[in-house]
């Protein structure tokens, strides 16, 4: 039983993290109006925080926020 409780807690945390990751991807997809897999500055302007932080989030400075950059910013 002592092993089962920590295992259950780990599984619970993992499922919660997976749920959060899915929510992040759904939010990104919602913001990605042209469905090209990146957020332009115009698309990011839909959210005040993204708009203000655009240059900081766009790590490779290509003028687009990728899903990876979006996840790194949020998580």
PDB file of N, CA, C and O in Angstrom:
ATOM      1  N   UNK A   1       0.824  -1.195   0.000  1.00  0.00           N
ATOM      2  CA  UNK A   1       0.000   0.000   0.000  1.00  0.00           C
ATOM      3  C   UNK A   1       0.867   1.257   0.000  1.00  0.00           C
ATOM      4  O   UNK A   1       0.505   2.258  -0.618  1.00  0.00           O
ATOM      5  N   UNK A   2       2.014   1.213   0.693  1.00  0.00           N
ATOM      6  CA  UNK A   2       2.885   2.387   0.755  1.00  0.00           C
ATOM      7  C   UNK A   2       3.431   2.752  -0.624  1.00  0.00           C
ATOM      8  O   UNK A   2       3.697   3.923  -0.892  1.00  0.00           O
ATOM      9  N   UNK A   3       3.598   1.775  -1.487  1.00  0.00           N
ATOM     10  CA  UNK A   3       4.092   2.038  -2.834  1.00  0.00           C
ATOM     11  C   UNK A   3       2.957   2.526  -3.734  1.00  0.00           C
ATOM     12  O   UNK A   3       3.179   3.331  -4.638  1.00  0.00           O
ATOM     13  N   UNK A   4       1.771   2.047  -3.489  1.00  0.00           N
ATOM     14  CA  UNK A   4       0.623   2.375  -4.328  1.00  0.00           C
ATOM     15  C   UNK A   4       0.244   3.856  -4.251  1.00  0.00           C
ATOM     16  O   UNK A   4      -0.098   4.458  -5.269  1.00  0.00           O
ATOM     17  N   UNK A   5       0.301   4.440  -3.074  1.00  0.00           N
ATOM     18  CA  UNK A   5      -0.093   5.846  -2.909  1.00  0.00           C
ATOM     19  C   UNK A   5       0.806   6.779  -3.723  1.00  0.00           C
ATOM     20  O   UNK A   5       0.284   7.596  -4.481  1.00  0.00           O
ATOM     21  N   UNK A   6       2.146   6.692  -3.597  1.00  0.00           N
ATOM     22  CA  UNK A   6       2.985   7.572  -4.423  1.00  0.00           C
ATOM     23  C   UNK A   6       2.792   7.319  -5.918  1.00  0.00           C
ATOM     24  O   UNK A   6       2.836   8.253  -6.719  1.00  0.00           O
ATOM     25  N   UNK A   7       2.580   6.061  -6.288  1.00  0.00           N
ATOM     26  CA  UNK A   7       2.352   5.734  -7.687  1.00  0.00           C
ATOM     27  C   UNK A   7       1.078   6.401  -8.190  1.00  0.00           C
ATOM     28  O   UNK A   7       1.053   6.951  -9.291  1.00  0.00           O
ATOM     29  N   UNK A   8       0.033   6.352  -7.394  1.00  0.00           N
ATOM     30  CA  UNK A   8      -1.232   6.996  -7.763  1.00  0.00           C
ATOM     31  C   UNK A   8      -1.064   8.511  -7.872  1.00  0.00           C
ATOM     32  O   UNK A   8      -1.617   9.140  -8.774  1.00  0.00           O
ATOM     33  N   UNK A   9      -0.303   9.085  -6.956  1.00  0.00           N
ATOM     34  CA  UNK A   9      -0.060  10.530  -7.005  1.00  0.00           C
ATOM     35  C   UNK A   9       0.711  10.911  -8.265  1.00  0.00           C
ATOM     36  O   UNK A   9       0.414  11.924  -8.899  1.00  0.00           O
ATOM     37  N   UNK A  10       1.699  10.099  -8.624  1.00  0.00           N
ATOM     38  CA  UNK A  10       2.465  10.363  -9.846  1.00  0.00           C
ATOM     39  C   UNK A  10       1.572  10.260 -11.076  1.00  0.00           C
ATOM     40  O   UNK A  10       1.641  11.103 -11.970  1.00  0.00           O
ATOM     41  N   UNK A  11       0.746   9.242 -11.120  1.00  0.00           N
ATOM     42  CA  UNK A  11      -0.167   9.066 -12.257  1.00  0.00           C
ATOM     43  C   UNK A  11      -1.146  10.226 -12.340  1.00  0.00           C
ATOM     44  O   UNK A  11      -1.442  10.720 -13.428  1.00  0.00           O
ATOM     45  N   UNK A  12      -1.641  10.655 -11.202  1.00  0.00           N
ATOM     46  CA  UNK A  12      -2.577  11.774 -11.169  1.00  0.00           C
ATOM     47  C   UNK A  12      -1.916  13.045 -11.699  1.00  0.00           C
ATOM     48  O   UNK A  12      -2.519  13.786 -12.476  1.00  0.00           O
ATOM     49  N   UNK A  13      -0.693  13.290 -11.281  1.00  0.00           N
ATOM     50  CA  UNK A  13       0.035  14.474 -11.750  1.00  0.00           C
ATOM     51  C   UNK A  13       0.295  14.385 -13.248  1.00  0.00           C
ATOM     52  O   UNK A  13       0.193  15.385 -13.959  1.00  0.00           O
ATOM     53  N   UNK A  14       0.630  13.190 -13.728  1.00  0.00           N
ATOM     54  CA  UNK A  14       0.887  12.999 -15.148  1.00  0.00           C
ATOM     55  C   UNK A  14      -0.366  13.262 -15.964  1.00  0.00           C
ATOM     56  O   UNK A  14      -0.304  13.941 -16.989  1.00  0.00           O
ATOM     57  N   UNK A  15      -1.499  12.738 -15.527  1.00  0.00           N
ATOM     58  CA  UNK A  15      -2.745  12.963 -16.250  1.00  0.00           C
ATOM     59  C   UNK A  15      -3.136  14.438 -16.215  1.00  0.00           C
ATOM     60  O   UNK A  15      -3.646  14.962 -17.205  1.00  0.00           O
ATOM     61  N   UNK A  16      -2.907  15.107 -15.105  1.00  0.00           N
ATOM     62  CA  UNK A  16      -3.203  16.536 -15.014  1.00  0.00           C
ATOM     63  C   UNK A  16      -2.328  17.323 -15.977  1.00  0.00           C
ATOM     64  O   UNK A  16      -2.801  18.247 -16.638  1.00  0.00           O
ATOM     65  N   UNK A  17      -1.046  16.956 -16.059  1.00  0.00           N
ATOM     66  CA  UNK A  17      -0.137  17.637 -16.974  1.00  0.00           C
ATOM     67  C   UNK A  17      -0.558  17.406 -18.416  1.00  0.00           C
ATOM     68  O   UNK A  17      -0.539  18.332 -19.227  1.00  0.00           O
ATOM     69  N   UNK A  18      -0.945  16.152 -18.745  1.00  0.00           N
ATOM     70  CA  UNK A  18      -1.401  15.858 -20.103  1.00  0.00           C
ATOM     71  C   UNK A  18      -2.646  16.663 -20.438  1.00  0.00           C
ATOM     72  O   UNK A  18      -2.787  17.149 -21.560  1.00  0.00           O
ATOM     73  N   UNK A  19      -3.536  16.806 -19.490  1.00  0.00           N
ATOM     74  CA  UNK A  19      -4.749  17.589 -19.691  1.00  0.00           C
ATOM     75  C   UNK A  19      -4.395  19.052 -19.942  1.00  0.00           C
ATOM     76  O   UNK A  19      -4.986  19.701 -20.804  1.00  0.00           O
ATOM     77  N   UNK A  20      -3.435  19.562 -19.191  1.00  0.00           N
ATOM     78  CA  UNK A  20      -2.982  20.943 -19.374  1.00  0.00           C
ATOM     79  C   UNK A  20      -2.361  21.120 -20.755  1.00  0.00           C
ATOM     80  O   UNK A  20      -2.607  22.123 -21.426  1.00  0.00           O
ATOM     81  N   UNK A  21      -1.556  20.146 -21.181  1.00  0.00           N
ATOM     82  CA  UNK A  21      -0.925  20.224 -22.498  1.00  0.00           C
ATOM     83  C   UNK A  21      -1.969  20.252 -23.602  1.00  0.00           C
ATOM     84  O   UNK A  21      -1.820  20.985 -24.580  1.00  0.00           O
ATOM     85  N   UNK A  22      -3.022  19.461 -23.455  1.00  0.00           N
ATOM     86  CA  UNK A  22      -4.100  19.452 -24.444  1.00  0.00           C
ATOM     87  C   UNK A  22      -4.799  20.802 -24.466  1.00  0.00           C
ATOM     88  O   UNK A  22      -5.120  21.315 -25.538  1.00  0.00           O
ATOM     89  N   UNK A  23      -5.038  21.385 -23.293  1.00  0.00           N
ATOM     90  CA  UNK A  23      -5.662  22.706 -23.221  1.00  0.00           C
ATOM     91  C   UNK A  23      -4.790  23.766 -23.891  1.00  0.00           C
ATOM     92  O   UNK A  23      -5.304  24.649 -24.577  1.00  0.00           O
ATOM     93  N   UNK A  24      -3.486  23.685 -23.697  1.00  0.00           N
ATOM     94  CA  UNK A  24      -2.560  24.635 -24.316  1.00  0.00           C
ATOM     95  C   UNK A  24      -2.633  24.499 -25.835  1.00  0.00           C
ATOM     96  O   UNK A  24      -2.681  25.500 -26.550  1.00  0.00           O
ATOM     97  N   UNK A  25      -2.642  23.262 -26.325  1.00  0.00           N
ATOM     98  CA  UNK A  25      -2.717  23.037 -27.765  1.00  0.00           C
ATOM     99  C   UNK A  25      -4.047  23.522 -28.334  1.00  0.00           C
ATOM    100  O   UNK A  25      -4.087  24.074 -29.434  1.00  0.00           O
ATOM    101  N   UNK A  26      -5.130  23.321 -27.597  1.00  0.00           N
ATOM    102  CA  UNK A  26      -6.449  23.791 -28.045  1.00  0.00           C
ATOM    103  C   UNK A  26      -6.489  25.319 -28.086  1.00  0.00           C
ATOM    104  O   UNK A  26      -7.050  25.902 -29.013  1.00  0.00           O
ATOM    105  N   UNK A  27      -5.899  25.958 -27.089  1.00  0.00           N
ATOM    106  CA  UNK A  27      -5.847  27.420 -27.064  1.00  0.00           C
ATOM    107  C   UNK A  27      -5.028  27.941 -28.238  1.00  0.00           C
ATOM    108  O   UNK A  27      -5.422  28.901 -28.901  1.00  0.00           O
ATOM    109  N   UNK A  28      -3.887  27.303 -28.492  1.00  0.00           N
ATOM    110  CA  UNK A  28      -3.041  27.694 -29.618  1.00  0.00           C
ATOM    111  C   UNK A  28      -3.812  27.562 -30.928  1.00  0.00           C
ATOM    112  O   UNK A  28      -3.784  28.467 -31.762  1.00  0.00           O
ATOM    113  N   UNK A  29      -4.494  26.442 -31.106  1.00  0.00           N
ATOM    114  CA  UNK A  29      -5.266  26.209 -32.333  1.00  0.00           C
ATOM    115  C   UNK A  29      -6.364  27.256 -32.504  1.00  0.00           C
ATOM    116  O   UNK A  29      -6.650  27.689 -33.620  1.00  0.00           O
ATOM    117  N   UNK A  30      -6.968  27.652 -31.406  1.00  0.00           N
ATOM    118  CA  UNK A  30      -8.017  28.672 -31.456  1.00  0.00           C
ATOM    119  C   UNK A  30      -7.447  30.029 -31.887  1.00  0.00           C
ATOM    120  O   UNK A  30      -8.085  30.764 -32.641  1.00  0.00           O
ATOM    121  N   UNK A  31      -6.258  30.351 -31.410  1.00  0.00           N
ATOM    122  CA  UNK A  31      -5.618  31.622 -31.771  1.00  0.00           C
ATOM    123  C   UNK A  31      -5.068  31.608 -33.199  1.00  0.00           C
ATOM    124  O   UNK A  31      -4.987  32.651 -33.848  1.00  0.00           O
ATOM    125  N   UNK A  32      -4.694  30.427 -33.681  1.00  0.00           N
ATOM    126  CA  UNK A  32      -4.097  30.261 -35.011  1.00  0.00           C
ATOM    127  C   UNK A  32      -5.201  30.289 -36.075  1.00  0.00           C
ATOM    128  O   UNK A  32      -5.589  29.251 -36.611  1.00  0.00           O
ATOM    129  N   UNK A  33      -5.687  31.473 -36.365  1.00  0.00           N
ATOM    130  CA  UNK A  33      -6.856  31.665 -37.244  1.00  0.00           C
ATOM    131  C   UNK A  33      -6.663  31.088 -38.645  1.00  0.00           C
ATOM    132  O   UNK A  33      -7.615  30.569 -39.228  1.00  0.00           O
ATOM    133  N   UNK A  34      -5.441  31.169 -39.199  1.00  0.00           N
ATOM    134  CA  UNK A  34      -5.221  30.649 -40.549  1.00  0.00           C
ATOM    135  C   UNK A  34      -4.740  29.195 -40.556  1.00  0.00           C
ATOM    136  O   UNK A  34      -4.454  28.636 -41.615  1.00  0.00           O
ATOM    137  N   UNK A  35      -4.653  28.596 -39.384  1.00  0.00           N
ATOM    138  CA  UNK A  35      -4.284  27.171 -39.220  1.00  0.00           C
ATOM    139  C   UNK A  35      -2.968  26.804 -39.905  1.00  0.00           C
ATOM    140  O   UNK A  35      -2.840  25.718 -40.470  1.00  0.00           O
ATOM    141  N   UNK A  36      -1.991  27.713 -39.853  1.00  0.00           N
ATOM    142  CA  UNK A  36      -0.698  27.412 -40.467  1.00  0.00           C
ATOM    143  C   UNK A  36       0.325  26.872 -39.465  1.00  0.00           C
ATOM    144  O   UNK A  36       1.474  26.617 -39.828  1.00  0.00           O
ATOM    145  N   UNK A  37      -0.086  26.699 -38.218  1.00  0.00           N
ATOM    146  CA  UNK A  37       0.803  26.122 -37.211  1.00  0.00           C
ATOM    147  C   UNK A  37       1.649  27.129 -36.461  1.00  0.00           C
ATOM    148  O   UNK A  37       2.456  26.750 -35.612  1.00  0.00           O
ATOM    149  N   UNK A  38       1.477  28.406 -36.762  1.00  0.00           N
ATOM    150  CA  UNK A  38       2.187  29.465 -36.041  1.00  0.00           C
ATOM    151  C   UNK A  38       1.227  30.617 -35.779  1.00  0.00           C
ATOM    152  O   UNK A  38       0.180  30.738 -36.416  1.00  0.00           O
ATOM    153  N   UNK A  39       1.611  31.457 -34.826  1.00  0.00           N
ATOM    154  CA  UNK A  39       0.831  32.656 -34.534  1.00  0.00           C
ATOM    155  C   UNK A  39       1.581  33.868 -35.058  1.00  0.00           C
ATOM    156  O   UNK A  39       2.729  34.113 -34.688  1.00  0.00           O
ATOM    157  N   UNK A  40       0.925  34.615 -35.915  1.00  0.00           N
ATOM    158  CA  UNK A  40       1.493  35.878 -36.383  1.00  0.00           C
ATOM    159  C   UNK A  40       1.275  36.926 -35.301  1.00  0.00           C
ATOM    160  O   UNK A  40       0.555  36.693 -34.331  1.00  0.00           O
ATOM    161  N   UNK A  41       1.896  38.064 -35.476  1.00  0.00           N
ATOM    162  CA  UNK A  41       1.701  39.139 -34.496  1.00  0.00           C
ATOM    163  C   UNK A  41       0.235  39.583 -34.486  1.00  0.00           C
ATOM    164  O   UNK A  41      -0.305  39.924 -33.434  1.00  0.00           O
ATOM    165  N   UNK A  42      -0.404  39.577 -35.655  1.00  0.00           N
ATOM    166  CA  UNK A  42      -1.823  39.948 -35.732  1.00  0.00           C
ATOM    167  C   UNK A  42      -2.689  38.946 -34.960  1.00  0.00           C
ATOM    168  O   UNK A  42      -3.604  39.341 -34.238  1.00  0.00           O
ATOM    169  N   UNK A  43      -2.398  37.647 -35.113  1.00  0.00           N
ATOM    170  CA  UNK A  43      -3.161  36.628 -34.383  1.00  0.00           C
ATOM    171  C   UNK A  43      -2.904  36.741 -32.883  1.00  0.00           C
ATOM    172  O   UNK A  43      -3.825  36.595 -32.079  1.00  0.00           O
ATOM    173  N   UNK A  44      -1.659  36.999 -32.512  1.00  0.00           N
ATOM    174  CA  UNK A  44      -1.305  37.127 -31.097  1.00  0.00           C
ATOM    175  C   UNK A  44      -1.952  38.350 -30.466  1.00  0.00           C
ATOM    176  O   UNK A  44      -2.151  38.391 -29.252  1.00  0.00           O
ATOM    177  N   UNK A  45      -2.281  39.342 -31.277  1.00  0.00           N
ATOM    178  CA  UNK A  45      -2.879  40.563 -30.732  1.00  0.00           C
ATOM    179  C   UNK A  45      -4.290  40.330 -30.194  1.00  0.00           C
ATOM    180  O   UNK A  45      -4.862  41.210 -29.551  1.00  0.00           O
ATOM    181  N   UNK A  46      -4.853  39.146 -30.457  1.00  0.00           N
ATOM    182  CA  UNK A  46      -6.159  38.784 -29.890  1.00  0.00           C
ATOM    183  C   UNK A  46      -6.080  38.683 -28.364  1.00  0.00           C
ATOM    184  O   UNK A  46      -7.088  38.817 -27.670  1.00  0.00           O
ATOM    185  N   UNK A  47      -4.868  38.443 -27.855  1.00  0.00           N
ATOM    186  CA  UNK A  47      -4.649  38.315 -26.413  1.00  0.00           C
ATOM    187  C   UNK A  47      -3.650  39.393 -25.985  1.00  0.00           C
ATOM    188  O   UNK A  47      -2.550  39.472 -26.532  1.00  0.00           O
ATOM    189  N   UNK A  48      -4.024  40.210 -25.021  1.00  0.00           N
ATOM    190  CA  UNK A  48      -3.182  41.336 -24.598  1.00  0.00           C
ATOM    191  C   UNK A  48      -1.808  40.888 -24.109  1.00  0.00           C
ATOM    192  O   UNK A  48      -0.805  41.522 -24.436  1.00  0.00           O
ATOM    193  N   UNK A  49      -1.744  39.810 -23.332  1.00  0.00           N
ATOM    194  CA  UNK A  49      -0.459  39.338 -22.796  1.00  0.00           C
ATOM    195  C   UNK A  49       0.433  38.837 -23.925  1.00  0.00           C
ATOM    196  O   UNK A  49       1.622  39.153 -23.962  1.00  0.00           O
ATOM    197  N   UNK A  50      -0.132  38.057 -24.847  1.00  0.00           N
ATOM    198  CA  UNK A  50       0.658  37.577 -25.989  1.00  0.00           C
ATOM    199  C   UNK A  50       1.162  38.746 -26.830  1.00  0.00           C
ATOM    200  O   UNK A  50       2.315  38.768 -27.259  1.00  0.00           O
ATOM    201  N   UNK A  51       0.299  39.691 -27.052  1.00  0.00           N
ATOM    202  CA  UNK A  51       0.672  40.850 -27.869  1.00  0.00           C
ATOM    203  C   UNK A  51       1.824  41.629 -27.230  1.00  0.00           C
ATOM    204  O   UNK A  51       2.787  41.988 -27.907  1.00  0.00           O
ATOM    205  N   UNK A  52       1.722  41.885 -25.939  1.00  0.00           N
ATOM    206  CA  UNK A  52       2.767  42.637 -25.233  1.00  0.00           C
ATOM    207  C   UNK A  52       4.077  41.866 -25.139  1.00  0.00           C
ATOM    208  O   UNK A  52       5.150  42.468 -25.099  1.00  0.00           O
ATOM    209  N   UNK A  53       3.998  40.534 -25.104  1.00  0.00           N
ATOM    210  CA  UNK A  53       5.185  39.695 -24.915  1.00  0.00           C
ATOM    211  C   UNK A  53       5.667  39.048 -26.206  1.00  0.00           C
ATOM    212  O   UNK A  53       6.542  38.183 -26.166  1.00  0.00           O
ATOM    213  N   UNK A  54       5.120  39.444 -27.341  1.00  0.00           N
ATOM    214  CA  UNK A  54       5.375  38.754 -28.610  1.00  0.00           C
ATOM    215  C   UNK A  54       6.863  38.559 -28.888  1.00  0.00           C
ATOM    216  O   UNK A  54       7.293  37.441 -29.171  1.00  0.00           O
ATOM    217  N   UNK A  55       7.646  39.615 -28.814  1.00  0.00           N
ATOM    218  CA  UNK A  55       9.077  39.518 -29.132  1.00  0.00           C
ATOM    219  C   UNK A  55       9.814  38.610 -28.158  1.00  0.00           C
ATOM    220  O   UNK A  55      10.750  37.913 -28.548  1.00  0.00           O
ATOM    221  N   UNK A  56       9.404  38.611 -26.900  1.00  0.00           N
ATOM    222  CA  UNK A  56      10.020  37.741 -25.894  1.00  0.00           C
ATOM    223  C   UNK A  56       9.667  36.275 -26.162  1.00  0.00           C
ATOM    224  O   UNK A  56      10.517  35.400 -25.999  1.00  0.00           O
ATOM    225  N   UNK A  57       8.442  36.000 -26.564  1.00  0.00           N
ATOM    226  CA  UNK A  57       7.990  34.631 -26.819  1.00  0.00           C
ATOM    227  C   UNK A  57       8.620  34.081 -28.094  1.00  0.00           C
ATOM    228  O   UNK A  57       8.969  32.902 -28.152  1.00  0.00           O
ATOM    229  N   UNK A  58       8.768  34.919 -29.108  1.00  0.00           N
ATOM    230  CA  UNK A  58       9.312  34.526 -30.412  1.00  0.00           C
ATOM    231  C   UNK A  58      10.832  34.377 -30.304  1.00  0.00           C
ATOM    232  O   UNK A  58      11.589  35.248 -30.732  1.00  0.00           O
ATOM    233  N   UNK A  59      11.257  33.260 -29.727  1.00  0.00           N
ATOM    234  CA  UNK A  59      12.677  33.042 -29.415  1.00  0.00           C
ATOM    235  C   UNK A  59      13.579  33.090 -30.644  1.00  0.00           C
ATOM    236  O   UNK A  59      14.689  33.618 -30.574  1.00  0.00           O
ATOM    237  N   UNK A  60      13.114  32.543 -31.776  1.00  0.00           N
ATOM    238  CA  UNK A  60      13.971  32.534 -32.963  1.00  0.00           C
ATOM    239  C   UNK A  60      13.819  33.796 -33.819  1.00  0.00           C
ATOM    240  O   UNK A  60      14.421  33.914 -34.885  1.00  0.00           O
ATOM    241  N   UNK A  61      12.998  34.739 -33.328  1.00  0.00           N
ATOM    242  CA  UNK A  61      12.823  36.051 -33.961  1.00  0.00           C
ATOM    243  C   UNK A  61      12.469  35.952 -35.451  1.00  0.00           C
ATOM    244  O   UNK A  61      12.985  36.710 -36.272  1.00  0.00           O
ATOM    245  N   UNK A  62      11.573  34.999 -35.788  1.00  0.00           N
ATOM    246  CA  UNK A  62      11.142  34.862 -37.179  1.00  0.00           C
ATOM    247  C   UNK A  62       9.798  35.544 -37.445  1.00  0.00           C
ATOM    248  O   UNK A  62       9.238  35.427 -38.535  1.00  0.00           O
ATOM    249  N   UNK A  63       9.292  36.252 -36.447  1.00  0.00           N
ATOM    250  CA  UNK A  63       8.030  36.962 -36.612  1.00  0.00           C
ATOM    251  C   UNK A  63       6.802  36.098 -36.414  1.00  0.00           C
ATOM    252  O   UNK A  63       5.681  36.530 -36.684  1.00  0.00           O
ATOM    253  N   UNK A  64       7.008  34.882 -35.946  1.00  0.00           N
ATOM    254  CA  UNK A  64       5.918  33.936 -35.702  1.00  0.00           C
ATOM    255  C   UNK A  64       6.154  33.242 -34.361  1.00  0.00           C
ATOM    256  O   UNK A  64       7.297  33.042 -33.951  1.00  0.00           O
ATOM    257  N   UNK A  65       5.078  32.880 -33.689  1.00  0.00           N
ATOM    258  CA  UNK A  65       5.188  32.088 -32.462  1.00  0.00           C
ATOM    259  C   UNK A  65       4.778  30.664 -32.800  1.00  0.00           C
ATOM    260  O   UNK A  65       3.647  30.415 -33.217  1.00  0.00           O
ATOM    261  N   UNK A  66       5.703  29.735 -32.618  1.00  0.00           N
ATOM    262  CA  UNK A  66       5.406  28.323 -32.860  1.00  0.00           C
ATOM    263  C   UNK A  66       4.708  27.732 -31.635  1.00  0.00           C
ATOM    264  O   UNK A  66       4.681  28.344 -30.568  1.00  0.00           O
ATOM    265  N   UNK A  67       4.150  26.546 -31.804  1.00  0.00           N
ATOM    266  CA  UNK A  67       3.520  25.864 -30.673  1.00  0.00           C
ATOM    267  C   UNK A  67       4.550  25.610 -29.576  1.00  0.00           C
ATOM    268  O   UNK A  67       4.237  25.742 -28.393  1.00  0.00           O
ATOM    269  N   UNK A  68       5.758  25.252 -29.952  1.00  0.00           N
ATOM    270  CA  UNK A  68       6.825  25.016 -28.969  1.00  0.00           C
ATOM    271  C   UNK A  68       7.126  26.286 -28.182  1.00  0.00           C
ATOM    272  O   UNK A  68       7.242  26.240 -26.957  1.00  0.00           O
ATOM    273  N   UNK A  69       7.252  27.407 -28.862  1.00  0.00           N
ATOM    274  CA  UNK A  69       7.510  28.685 -28.179  1.00  0.00           C
ATOM    275  C   UNK A  69       6.338  29.058 -27.276  1.00  0.00           C
ATOM    276  O   UNK A  69       6.535  29.564 -26.171  1.00  0.00           O
ATOM    277  N   UNK A  70       5.125  28.809 -27.748  1.00  0.00           N
ATOM    278  CA  UNK A  70       3.916  29.091 -26.973  1.00  0.00           C
ATOM    279  C   UNK A  70       3.897  28.255 -25.694  1.00  0.00           C
ATOM    280  O   UNK A  70       3.607  28.768 -24.613  1.00  0.00           O
ATOM    281  N   UNK A  71       4.212  26.953 -25.826  1.00  0.00           N
ATOM    282  CA  UNK A  71       4.246  26.065 -24.653  1.00  0.00           C
ATOM    283  C   UNK A  71       5.325  26.507 -23.672  1.00  0.00           C
ATOM    284  O   UNK A  71       5.088  26.533 -22.465  1.00  0.00           O
ATOM    285  N   UNK A  72       6.506  26.855 -24.177  1.00  0.00           N
ATOM    286  CA  UNK A  72       7.592  27.293 -23.297  1.00  0.00           C
ATOM    287  C   UNK A  72       7.202  28.546 -22.534  1.00  0.00           C
ATOM    288  O   UNK A  72       7.561  28.695 -21.366  1.00  0.00           O
ATOM    289  N   UNK A  73       6.482  29.435 -23.165  1.00  0.00           N
ATOM    290  CA  UNK A  73       6.036  30.663 -22.513  1.00  0.00           C
ATOM    291  C   UNK A  73       5.022  30.359 -21.412  1.00  0.00           C
ATOM    292  O   UNK A  73       5.096  30.930 -20.324  1.00  0.00           O
ATOM    293  N   UNK A  74       4.080  29.466 -21.692  1.00  0.00           N
ATOM    294  CA  UNK A  74       3.006  29.189 -20.739  1.00  0.00           C
ATOM    295  C   UNK A  74       3.385  28.203 -19.649  1.00  0.00           C
ATOM    296  O   UNK A  74       2.916  28.312 -18.516  1.00  0.00           O
ATOM    297  N   UNK A  75       4.228  27.246 -19.987  1.00  0.00           N
ATOM    298  CA  UNK A  75       4.555  26.207 -19.010  1.00  0.00           C
ATOM    299  C   UNK A  75       5.910  26.481 -18.470  1.00  0.00           C
ATOM    300  O   UNK A  75       6.401  25.733 -17.625  1.00  0.00           O
TER     301      UNK A  75
END
